[in-house]
Amino acid sequence: MIRFVGAGPGAADLITVRGMELLKKADVIIYTGSLVSTELLNYASEKAGIYNSAYMTLEEVMRVMLEAAAADKEVVRLHTGEPSLYGAVREQMDILDAHQVPYESCPGVSACFGAAAGLNLEFTLPGVSQTLIITRLEGKTPVPEKEKMRLLASHGASMAVYLSAGMLGKLTEELLEGGYAPETPAALVYKATWPEEICCRCTVGSLEETGRLHRIEKTAVVLVGDVLDPKDSYDRSRLYHPEFSTEFREKKKEV
């Protein structure tokens, strides 16, 4: 069996319990060495075969998987964060399907949520934003025309921008063109939840300068939106409001 496992945003103890148990039982582990903490390999059995996919092509990764599957071995493909986000897992699954090899997925915590934790941030504040857009700036990998940054920015929602720390000048231009004001709150979070994490609060207009000042060019997520500095502009949640009834309690007659 092949199991795609999310390693979480960085800190070794932020992998799920299920993911940890799968690592312990694995005969073969293929991990994304460029982004996954090697501390996670401490969960592996001493007998496990371990491969670093940073030095491998897709074809080499799949060869290891297929050979291990043919030998009835348990395989963990350990991806950074949450594999369904920028994990390049579909192309691997299609090859497994073609060879009729079964597989399962185990979710993980994505970097934007690790970054939110570092900032004690809520992405969805009533009256401010009820939407989180997770996207990336067009680079080596193109994005569909309808998903260009300037168009997504036009919604004014909370945004988490991946894989764009090396293009902060271009990102700023696109965000401003889309409608965010230069003073819109933003943050640049480097290696969220890792020991070397850096959380930099700034504005859309100062993103590029902030990256240059802290020498951040990769392995960072950019957060944008008024939720980063809501002050007193958000509304109280109706879920816990005494004037609001739920299936568990009636509204209070007197507040």
Phi, psi and omega in degrees: 000136175260132178234121176273120187239132175279125183280346185091179188285341181168298181302132186298331182273009176259006168289153178290160176300319179299316179298319178299316181294324178293322176298319181297326185268351188289140172273330181224135178233125174245111186244151180280087189296339180285344187226341184264135179295131179292347176300332180295336180289348175294339178282345186285153174291150178296338183269354184290139172277128186241131181233138178260110185288350177298335181255012185238152171273170176303318181298321179290321177299313183293327177298317178297314180300311185293321178294320179293320179296321179295332178269011178060040179262154176274125183241133172247121172263103188267109181257154176291150174058231177253116187304333182286350177251109177054034183264352182053041182270332184300320182294328176288318180296323179298321178292320177296320177300318181297331179261006179056042177259124181287152179207161177221164179239143175238117186291163178221172178276125181277160186301326183294331179279328171295320178294319178299321178296320180295335181256001186050053190252143169249120183288333188240090179258127178305133179085351180243300177204136176242016184223136172244120177261120176255120185207186177216157175280144179296129177220237176297325176263118180290162174240153178302150184304321181285353180248019176300147186304318183297327179285319177294324180294337182295343179285337181070016181278177172292141181227143170237117186250118181264162166053035185225007184295338178273002182227043187293329177295313178294320179299316179301315179302315181294319180295319179292319178297328180284344176127349175292140176281155179303330182273003177302131180300144179211171176209147175240115185244114181267127177048060181307130178074355174285162176302329182267018179307138174231121177252113182246111174278138181203206175230169176302319182292338183250013182302310184297317179297321180296317178297319180293319182297320183261006177056044179259116181232352181201175177051045180218153175244140178258128177249139183221141173142160182293342178296341180287340177209069188283343185052236179250024188273353182268159180268152176292143178298134178285339184301322183250008182286136181296340180273002186245126180270146174230179178290349182256342181203155175268153178295151180279135181288327180239132180253000000 
